[in-house]
Each structure stands twice: as C-alpha cells, then as structure tokens.
Amino acid sequence: MDPKNFIAKRTAQFFQDGDLVNLGIGMPTLCLQYISPDKDVWFQSENGVIGLTGAPQEGEFADPDVVDAGGKVSKLREGGCCFSSFTSFGYIRGGHVDYTVLGAYEVSQTGDLANWLIPGKAAAGMGGAMDLVTGAKCTIVMTVHCGKDGSSKIVRKTDLPLTGVGVVDYVVTDKCLFHITKEGMILEEIAPGETVEHILEITPADIIVPEVVKCME
C-alpha cells in the first residue's frame, strides 16, 4: 500500500458511529475509502454540506452542484443535506464537529500547525482551516513524515506562518502516530518495519516514548 493510503487507512480508524467529521482538501479525502460499512460516520464540508460519501464511480450519477471543499463533485448519502456556508461555519465554530483532518507543511511538538503558506509561493488563502482547528473537538494531521528534501515535517518549533497554536491532537504519518498532549508529544504507534530508534533519529523534536509502542494496523 502506498504511503498516502496507508496514512488514510489508519486515520479512518479514529471515527466512530455518529461522528461528524470534516476532511480537508487532498490526502484527507482518501479516508472515505476506508470507513468500515458497519460504522455510521457523517462527513461535513465547510462550503455547506453534511453527508458526503466521495467521488462517483465511472457511469454513476452525482449532482454536479454537490461538491467537497476542494470543489470536486461528491455523492451525498441518504439523509444528507446542503445549506449555507454561514450555517456550516456555525457548526464548526459552535463545537459540533468531532474531528477535523488536515494536511500540513509543519507540525510542532506542542501542536502548532502550519499548513496554508510557504513564503514566496502562491497561496489561495487559509480557507476554513483556522476555524476548523479551533472549533473541532479533535484535530488530526495526515502527512508523510518527511518532505521531498528529506526533512521531517514534525519539528521542535515551526518556522512557517501558523494556522493555529497548540491545536493538533494527533499526527498520522507513513512512519508513526504521535499523540500531542499537555505532557508532550507521545510516540504511540510505529509503522510495520519501522523502529523507535529510527523515528527518534529522523524527527527533530522532543518525543516521549512509552514502555509499549504499538504497531500501526
């Protein structure tokens, strides 16, 4: 399994019956492929929809007016609904979203998130990310552990413009799973074939290693 789908499959395991989940643009939308059929999870998009189930298959009908946050056409489950962006952000800011799942350029060991701008490169704007990371009950970051230059995206302190300060609860990478708590960043799980020693070597951050570190399934 490629790294992105591996990350998405593990992230999808967080969601339980009745959860309202916001999936960010890009990799987070892959989580839709890994929701167990016996779980009743509802997916929300900040542009004003609850009940997204993902892109239609070839030849399958989908209303072109129903789109996710990235503007891609998505199917809508039975009972799903569309409404104004104003109402949607009321759900988000009111604390009704259980999980928000986003990508990242950098995440600090204290949960600071930078995911909207790299200085010198064009950016469309922060979008709803700032509201989502402060309004959702739990924020999960999905990212490959290291960028194309080989440097870790999990760092001691972020250098890029921030989306939110101390807002990240979990980081799921292709190498491990971190839980960021008041005590610090805990290494809870490692990917098959990885070692704790290698994670510590490639991650420039202060990491708490418990006596038992589980294997990501």
N, C-alpha and C positions, 0 to 999 in steps of 0.2 A: 504494500500500500504506500502511495506517495505521501510525503510529509504533511501536506495540507489536509488530505483526507484522514490521515491518522490523527491529527490535531482535532479535526471536526468530530470524529467518532468519539473521542474521549470527552470533548466538551459537551456533546449531546447527552452524556450520561448524567449531567447535573440536573436536567429538567425532569420534573415530576408532574403527576396529574394535577390539572388546574392551574399550572404556572402560566403566567403571561410573560412572554419573552420577546425582547427586541434584538434583532440580528442586524449588525452593521453591514455596510457595503463590502463586497468581496468575499474573503475566506469564510467569515461567519455564516453566510447563507448556505454553505455546504452542510451545516448541521441538520438542515431539513431532511437530508438523505439518510440520517442515522437515528431518527426518532422511532423508538420501538412502537409497533402497532397497538400494543396494549396500554400506551400512555396517551392521555388526553391533554396535550400541550397546545397552547394558543400563541400564535406569533403575531406580533404587532409591528407596524412600521410608522415612523413619526409623521409621514405625509398624510396619515389618516385612515388606517385600516387595521382591523383585527381579524385573524383567521387565514393568513397567508399559508399556502402549502407548497410553494415553489413553482418553478417554471413548468409550463405544459410540455408534454412529450410531443414528438412529431405527429401531426394529424389530430391532436387533441385540442378541443375548443377551450379558449380562455378569453375573457373580456379584455380588450386592449386598454380599457380605462382603469383596470386594476393592476397597479404596479407596486414594486417594493421601493425602498428608499433610494436605490440606485437607478430607478426609472425602468427597470426590467419587468415585463409582463409576468404576472404570477396568478396561479389558480387561487380560488377562495373556497374554503371548506364550508360545509353546511353550517349555518348559524353565524357565519362571518358577516362583517358589516364594514361599511365605509362611512367616513364622517369628516368634518373639517380638521385642518391642521391645528386650529385653535383648540379644539376639543382634545385632539391627540396629545398635545403638549400639556393639557390639563391632567391627563392620565399620568404622564411622565413626571411632571413637577409635583403632582399630588401623592407620589409614592406608591402608585398602583402597579408598576412594572416590577416583576420579581427578579428578572435577570436582564442585563444588557450585555451584549457580546460584541466586542470591537477588536480591530486590529491595532497595531502600534508601531511607531518608529523606535520608541524607547519606553521602558518602564523602570522606575527606580525601586530600590529595595524597600522604600517606605510607601510605595503605591502611587507615586506621582506618574501621570500618564502624558506622553507627548505623541499625538497621532494625527495631527492635522497639517503641519507645516514643516518643511525643511527649508531654512533660509536660502534664498537665491533661486528656488524652484517655484514654478507657478502653482497656486492652490486655489480651489474653488471657494474655500472658506471652511469654518469649523462645522457648519451644519448644526445638527441637533446633539452632537456628542457632548458638549458641555452640560446640557440639561440632563442627558441620559446618565452620565456618570455620577451626577449629584442626586438625581431623583430616583434611580432604580435601587432596589433593596440590595442587589449584589451585582458587582461589575466583574466580568471575566474578559481577559485579554487573550486572544488567539494570535500567535505569531511563531514563525520559525525562530529558533533560538539565536541564530547568527545571520547577519546580513550578507549580501553578496561579497563584501570586502572581508568577511570572516570575523568581524567584530560582533560581540554579544549585544543583543537588544535589551538585555536585562543588566542594569548598571547600578552602581552605588548612588550616583546622582545624575539626573538628566541634564543635557546641555541644550536641548531643543525647546522651542516655545511650548508651554504646557496647555493641555486640555483641562486638566484637573489636578489638584494637590491631594495626595493621600486617598485616592478614590478607588484604586484597584484592589479587589479581594483575592482573585486567583489569576495566575498566568499559566496558560497551557501551551507548551512548545512541542516540537518534534523530539525533544530530548528528555523533558521532565515536566512536572507540575509543581508550581510554587503556590503556597497559601500565605498571603501577606496579612499579618496580624499586628496587634499592638506591641507584641513582644519582638517582632521582626519577621523576616521572610523565611518561611519553613519549606524545606525540600520534602514534599510528601510522597512523590512518586517519581520513578525514572522509567524511561522507555526500555523495551527489551534490547539487550545488547549494550546498554549504557552502564556506566559505573558512577558511584558518588564522586570518586576522585576526579573523573573527567569533567563532571559538571562543575565542581569547585575550580578546576583549572581554567575552564573557558568562560567563567562568569565572574566579572569584576564587581562583586558585591559581597556583603556580609550575609552568609547563609547559615541558618540554623539547621543542623542535621539531627533528626531524632534517632533513637535507638533502632527503630524499624522504619525503613523506607520501602514502600510498596512498589510493585511493578505496574505500570500503566497497562490497562487491558483494553 
